[in-house]
Structures are given as C-alpha cells and as structure tokens.
C-alpha cells in the first residue's frame, strides 16, 4: 500500500508543473494588425536606439533582469543596431515596483544615455518619487496601451519588417 501511495504522489508531482503552467502556454500575442496602430499612438514616448530597417517595439522594465540582458545584448552587438530600430517603452512589472525608476529615466535630459547607464553599465540610479503631470501622463499612456496589448512579461517585443516594394 505504501508503494502505491508513493507512486501516486510521484506521478502527481511530475504532472503538476504541466498544469500549473497551462495559462502561460495558452497566451497569444495580439496580432500586429491590431498592435501597430496602438504602438504608433505612443511612439513619441519611446526611447530610440539603432537605425535599421526593421522596427522592434520593446516593452522593458528597468529592474527586470531579462530586460537588462536584452538591452545589454543590443549594446554589445553593433550589427543589431544596423539591422533594427528599437523603440523602448518602459512598463512596470508590478513585482519590481519600478515606476519611480521609470520616471527617473524618462525625466532625464538624455533618456537613452540614462537607459544605457542603468541597464547596460549597471549604474545605480535614484528613484524619482514625485514628478510632473506630463511625465505621469506619458507613463499612463504607455501603461494603457500595454494593458490593451496584454503585455504580461518583459521584454515583450513586436517586430515590424519593412513592407515589400520599398515602404
């Protein structure tokens, strides 16, 4: 009897992770035909990097290790800067409580340089606890679009290739 209960427990332990991850497997990205107009509506709030023909819209969090790895990979590979134009949008992952850091980066005179320093060079930055309504509005606009696009992880990417025929 003890062997049977041990076998059942082992069986359940093997399959619990499959069921626990099921919602993540079923998530589908919003189609680009829906996403692109929304992304274009907040494009003026993006931090641009690179000059390639393919546009990559990336939602990142300044504290998220995966976002930092992604940004580091881009800065370390000059070819990626030739192939892609990156549009970075800072969007908070709630577990990191990074909104004040996002505000600090967006409020800087040179947000791209601040992005590089913080996410690539790994320099510490101080959070910006209070900020003007314009900055709050920018962060809220990005958050509203991200919610509509069902952004659930960082980095979250949309890749837009140039249309054939030169456009």
Backbone torsions as a table, in degrees:
resi	resn	phi	psi	omega
1	UNK	NA	-39.5	179.9
2	UNK	-64.2	-37.2	178.9
3	UNK	-65.6	-37.7	-179.4
4	UNK	-67.4	-44.3	179.9
5	UNK	-66.8	-35.5	176.3
6	UNK	-65.2	-40.8	179.0
7	UNK	-63.6	-42.7	179.9
8	UNK	-64.9	-43.0	178.8
9	UNK	-62.1	-44.5	178.4
10	UNK	-62.5	-42.3	178.6
11	UNK	-59.6	-46.8	179.8
12	UNK	-64.2	-40.9	179.1
13	UNK	-63.2	-33.2	179.4
14	UNK	-70.1	-32.5	-174.1
15	UNK	-101.2	-12.5	178.3
16	UNK	-58.9	-44.7	179.3
17	UNK	-59.0	-32.6	178.5
18	UNK	-64.0	-43.1	-179.3
19	UNK	-75.0	-34.2	-179.2
20	UNK	-66.0	-32.6	-178.4
21	UNK	-91.6	-1.9	-174.8
22	UNK	-53.7	-44.3	-180.0
23	UNK	-61.2	-34.1	178.7
24	UNK	-66.8	-37.0	-178.8
25	UNK	-67.4	-34.5	-175.2
26	UNK	-82.1	-11.5	-178.4
27	UNK	-67.1	134.9	177.7
28	UNK	-120.6	143.8	179.1
29	UNK	-73.6	142.7	175.4
30	UNK	-59.6	135.7	-179.9
31	UNK	-59.0	147.3	-178.4
32	UNK	-59.7	-32.7	179.2
33	UNK	-62.2	-28.1	176.7
34	UNK	-88.5	-40.5	-174.1
35	UNK	-70.5	-40.1	-172.1
36	UNK	-58.7	-46.5	177.5
37	UNK	-61.0	-35.3	177.7
38	UNK	-67.8	-43.2	178.2
39	UNK	-62.9	-41.4	178.7
40	UNK	-62.8	-30.9	-178.1
41	UNK	-69.1	-19.8	178.5
42	UNK	-117.9	8.8	-176.6
43	UNK	-55.3	-34.0	-179.7
44	UNK	-65.2	-15.2	179.1
45	UNK	-95.0	-0.9	-177.0
46	UNK	-80.7	157.0	172.7
47	UNK	-101.0	118.8	-174.0
48	UNK	-91.7	141.2	176.0
49	UNK	-148.3	136.1	178.6
50	UNK	91.5	172.3	-177.2
51	UNK	-146.8	29.4	-178.8
52	UNK	-82.8	168.3	-178.2
53	UNK	-75.5	-21.4	179.2
54	UNK	-93.3	128.2	-179.3
55	UNK	-97.5	128.8	178.9
56	UNK	-118.0	117.2	177.3
57	UNK	-95.4	120.1	-173.8
58	UNK	-126.0	124.1	172.1
59	UNK	-92.6	122.4	-176.3
60	UNK	-132.1	160.2	175.7
61	UNK	-120.0	133.8	-174.5
62	UNK	-67.1	-17.8	-178.9
63	UNK	-98.9	-24.3	-174.9
64	UNK	-62.3	123.5	179.6
65	UNK	-60.4	-36.2	179.9
66	UNK	-68.9	-37.9	175.5
67	UNK	-63.8	-42.5	179.2
68	UNK	-62.9	-42.0	177.8
69	UNK	-62.2	-41.1	179.7
70	UNK	-62.5	-47.3	179.5
71	UNK	-64.1	-41.6	178.7
72	UNK	-61.6	-41.5	179.4
73	UNK	-59.1	-39.8	-179.7
74	UNK	-68.3	-47.0	-179.6
75	UNK	-64.6	-29.4	-178.5
76	UNK	-83.7	-14.9	-175.9
77	UNK	-120.0	95.2	-176.9
78	UNK	-60.3	-28.1	179.2
79	UNK	-61.4	-36.4	179.4
80	UNK	-64.4	-31.0	178.9
81	UNK	-72.9	-22.8	176.6
82	UNK	-85.0	-28.7	-177.2
83	UNK	-86.4	-29.6	-171.9
84	UNK	-128.6	150.8	163.8
85	UNK	-109.0	117.3	-177.7
86	UNK	-93.6	134.7	174.0
87	UNK	-115.8	101.2	-178.7
88	UNK	-90.3	131.5	173.4
89	UNK	-120.0	124.4	174.9
90	UNK	-82.0	127.4	-179.7
91	UNK	-142.4	122.9	-171.8
92	UNK	-68.1	130.8	163.9
93	UNK	-86.5	120.5	-170.9
94	UNK	-54.4	-36.0	-176.2
95	UNK	-67.6	-17.6	179.5
96	UNK	-94.2	-12.8	179.6
97	UNK	48.4	56.7	-170.3
98	UNK	-104.9	8.1	-175.4
99	UNK	-57.8	-40.4	-179.8
100	UNK	-67.6	-29.3	176.3
101	UNK	-75.1	-38.2	175.5
102	UNK	-60.2	-45.0	178.7
103	UNK	-61.1	-40.8	179.0
104	UNK	-59.9	-46.1	-177.1
105	UNK	-66.8	-48.0	-179.7
106	UNK	-65.2	-27.9	-177.5
107	UNK	-82.6	-11.8	-178.2
108	UNK	-66.7	152.4	177.0
109	UNK	-60.9	-31.8	-180.0
110	UNK	-130.8	84.8	-176.9
111	UNK	-59.4	-33.1	178.7
112	UNK	-64.6	-42.9	178.2
113	UNK	-65.1	-39.0	177.5
114	UNK	-65.8	-40.0	175.3
115	UNK	-57.8	-48.5	-179.9
116	UNK	-60.5	-49.0	-178.1
117	UNK	-59.7	-45.8	-175.0
118	UNK	-77.8	-44.5	-172.0
119	UNK	-93.2	-25.6	-179.9
120	UNK	-103.1	-52.0	179.5
121	UNK	-77.2	-11.5	177.9
122	UNK	62.1	32.4	174.5
123	UNK	-76.7	139.7	176.9
124	UNK	-74.0	142.4	174.5
125	UNK	-125.2	153.9	179.1
126	UNK	-89.4	141.4	178.8
127	UNK	-68.8	151.3	177.5
128	UNK	-101.8	102.1	-172.0
129	UNK	-74.8	-32.9	176.6
130	UNK	-129.2	142.8	-176.5
131	UNK	-150.1	160.5	-174.3
132	UNK	-67.6	159.6	-179.3
133	UNK	-58.2	-33.0	179.8
134	UNK	-62.5	-41.0	179.2
135	UNK	-69.4	-41.1	176.1
136	UNK	-59.8	-41.8	179.2
137	UNK	-62.6	-43.3	178.5
138	UNK	-59.2	-49.0	-178.9
139	UNK	-62.6	-40.1	179.4
140	UNK	-68.1	-37.5	178.0
141	UNK	-63.5	-44.9	177.9
142	UNK	-62.2	-43.3	-179.9
143	UNK	-63.1	-39.4	179.9
144	UNK	-64.5	-43.8	178.3
145	UNK	-66.1	-42.8	179.1
146	UNK	-60.4	-40.6	178.4
147	UNK	-65.0	-41.3	179.1
148	UNK	-65.5	-33.4	178.7
149	UNK	-84.5	-1.2	179.7
150	UNK	58.4	46.4	177.2
151	UNK	-71.2	120.4	-175.5
152	UNK	-124.0	-4.4	178.9
153	UNK	-144.8	167.9	176.0
154	UNK	-130.3	143.9	-14.5
155	UNK	-68.4	150.0	176.7
156	UNK	-122.2	123.3	-168.4
157	UNK	-118.5	145.5	168.0
158	UNK	-126.4	126.4	-178.5
159	UNK	-109.1	126.6	-179.8
160	UNK	-119.3	108.8	179.2
161	UNK	-84.0	151.6	178.2
162	UNK	-64.5	144.6	178.5
163	UNK	-71.9	145.9	177.1
164	UNK	-66.7	143.1	-178.8
165	UNK	102.1	9.1	173.7
166	UNK	95.1	-3.5	-179.5
167	UNK	-90.5	NA	NA
